């Protein structure tokens, strides 16, 4: 079985096991961008709390946030951690978008190619490949595949990538193996699978819908926990 065929089977097995998530227009792209910046090196609960505190503290006004004292922003986003780095990054993002677009809006990304939009987003401070891919996939359903810790771990265990492949390499592999219309469902289902079954320290291999296609399951004695 070649890797492309294996990827297709994994995609379908996850659909069979977890259902097929359907993309729907969701959060405003700028909201998603700021929220994802806040999510770096913390969990969803803390980043969500920081985002809500930021919006509430400044009456949901991006201009007020852009022009506020940095200490006030740091206080609002404190639950997300790394506030000394995240606060100036948020201000820099808002300043550039306002300067270039004349408003706090990222809708122009829809008219760009995926590569152009990805390059544009990753040129902002604090925005890496995962953040850019999340904005493009979740807000525009564009063909960018985000790789978080769950996706990285499962991809390595399955043998989609090698055991030490970094997230950016895993992103490129999935984007080559499957069509863009599969990315949203695959991303959501890999995260579900990572939370419910293929956990970091105690994977529940006996319950796994991907067991027959998993290098980790076949060669457990040779693997260390990652």
ChimeraX attribute file (.defattr): number of C-alpha atoms within 10 A of each C-alpha:
attribute: neighborCount
match mode: 1-to-1
recipient: residues
	/A:1	5
	/A:2	6
	/A:3	13
	/A:4	15
	/A:5	12
	/A:6	17
	/A:7	20
	/A:8	14
	/A:9	14
	/A:10	20
	/A:11	21
	/A:12	17
	/A:13	16
	/A:14	21
	/A:15	15
	/A:16	11
	/A:17	13
	/A:18	16
	/A:19	12
	/A:20	17
	/A:21	14
	/A:22	8
	/A:23	15
	/A:24	10
	/A:25	9
	/A:26	10
	/A:27	13
	/A:28	15
	/A:29	20
	/A:30	19
	/A:31	18
	/A:32	20
	/A:33	23
	/A:34	22
	/A:35	23
	/A:36	22
	/A:37	24
	/A:38	30
	/A:39	21
	/A:40	19
	/A:41	11
	/A:42	13
	/A:43	12
	/A:44	15
	/A:45	12
	/A:46	17
	/A:47	24
	/A:48	18
	/A:49	17
	/A:50	25
	/A:51	25
	/A:52	15
	/A:53	19
	/A:54	23
	/A:55	17
	/A:56	12
	/A:57	17
	/A:58	17
	/A:59	11
	/A:60	13
	/A:61	13
	/A:62	20
	/A:63	15
	/A:64	13
	/A:65	21
	/A:66	20
	/A:67	12
	/A:68	13
	/A:69	12
	/A:70	17
	/A:71	12
	/A:72	15
	/A:73	25
	/A:74	21
	/A:75	16
	/A:76	22
	/A:77	26
	/A:78	22
	/A:79	20
	/A:80	25
	/A:81	18
	/A:82	15
	/A:83	20
	/A:84	15
	/A:85	12
	/A:86	23
	/A:87	25
	/A:88	18
	/A:89	19
	/A:90	23
	/A:91	22
	/A:92	16
	/A:93	22
	/A:94	23
	/A:95	18
	/A:96	14
	/A:97	17
	/A:98	16
	/A:99	11
	/A:100	11
	/A:101	12
	/A:102	10
	/A:103	14
	/A:104	20
	/A:105	16
	/A:106	16
	/A:107	14
	/A:108	9
	/A:109	20
	/A:110	14
	/A:111	9
	/A:112	12
	/A:113	12
	/A:114	17
	/A:115	11
	/A:116	11
	/A:117	21
	/A:118	20
	/A:119	14
	/A:120	14
	/A:121	23
	/A:122	16
	/A:123	13
	/A:124	17
	/A:125	16
	/A:126	21
	/A:127	21
	/A:128	18
	/A:129	18
	/A:130	21
	/A:131	24
	/A:132	25
	/A:133	25
	/A:134	24
	/A:135	29
	/A:136	25
	/A:137	21
	/A:138	21
	/A:139	23
	/A:140	20
	/A:141	19
	/A:142	21
	/A:143	19
	/A:144	27
	/A:145	28
	/A:146	28
	/A:147	26
	/A:148	16
	/A:149	12
	/A:150	18
	/A:151	24
	/A:152	26
	/A:153	23
	/A:154	22
	/A:155	25
	/A:156	20
	/A:157	23
	/A:158	22
	/A:159	16
	/A:160	23
	/A:161	21
	/A:162	13
	/A:163	19
	/A:164	11
	/A:165	15
	/A:166	13
	/A:167	20
	/A:168	15
	/A:169	15
	/A:170	21
	/A:171	23
	/A:172	14
	/A:173	18
	/A:174	23
	/A:175	17
	/A:176	11
	/A:177	15
	/A:178	16
	/A:179	11
	/A:180	16
	/A:181	13
	/A:182	18
	/A:183	22
	/A:184	22
	/A:185	19
	/A:186	22
	/A:187	21
	/A:188	18
	/A:189	22
	/A:190	25
	/A:191	19
	/A:192	16
	/A:193	21
	/A:194	20
	/A:195	13
	/A:196	13
	/A:197	18
	/A:198	22
	/A:199	16
	/A:200	15
	/A:201	9
	/A:202	9
	/A:203	16
	/A:204	14
	/A:205	15
	/A:206	9
	/A:207	11
	/A:208	18
	/A:209	17
	/A:210	19
	/A:211	15
	/A:212	10
	/A:213	17
	/A:214	22
	/A:215	18
	/A:216	19
	/A:217	18
	/A:218	13
	/A:219	10
	/A:220	12
	/A:221	8
	/A:222	7
	/A:223	12
	/A:224	9
	/A:225	9
	/A:226	12
